[in-house]
Amino acid sequence: MECSKDKVSAVRREFASTMTVIKPYFDTEVDLSLELMDILTQMNNDPDKDVLEAVEHTDFDLLQKRKKNKGNASEEKQKQEY
């Protein structure tokens, strides 16, 4: 988590990029998951363009994964109803 505030922009950028991979593992830990999302939101104010691009890409990827998971859950629920 400290990496998100590192003085080296490449470290912050890598932290943002890595969130796409690690965040799904923490979805069951609500407090930690929310903290990670808060950090990502705060990183939207980073002065480095590359970090901002990584944050935007990560936000988009996480949103797509969330939508995909909701779609799969809806399909499973419909199958159970029939």
Helices and strands as residue ranges (DSSP letters): G 2-5, H 9-22, G 23-26, H 30-42, G 43-45, H 49-81
